[in-house]
Amino acid sequence: MPSKPPSPERIAVTVKEAAALIGTNTGQIRKAMYARELPAARLGNSYAIGVEDLRKWFDSKKKML
């Protein structure tokens, strides 16, 4: 029986997925995007946020407490 190919690691998430990953709401993610704190790529009518960019942004917010 042939083995299943490995699933690719995701490099980007939607606004809704980004919010769920860090435990906030989509409004906070969009606010950061529009303030140019969180890079995002526009894909048609939606946005994709790089997982590494989300981590960096989240880490920068942790340090400000």
Buried (B, 14 or more C-beta within 10 A) or exposed (E): EEEEEEEEEEEBBBBEBBBBBEEBEBEBBBEBBEEEEBBBEEEEEEBBBBBEBBEEBBEEBEEEE
